[in-house]
Amino acid sequence: MEEKEISFEEIMKQLEEVTSELEKGDLNLEDAVKKFELGMELSKKANEILEKSEKRITILIENEGQLKEENFVQSEG
């Protein structure tokens, strides 16, 4: 059975919950380490989704009557 892909928004929600639980400071060491590991896994998944999305984002530019596809580059500032 194929595992259902989790959305970026759901990952961020879970990361917020993990962070909140860790910040409370009332977990024993073993539970805190497990939560931290979960947070790292979620962070990795979120990063993978962002990287895939960034690769997919393109800008179509009309160039002499032809459409030219270029990678999206975010300007800083």
Order of alpha helices (4+ residues) and beta strands (2+ residues): alpha-alpha-beta-beta
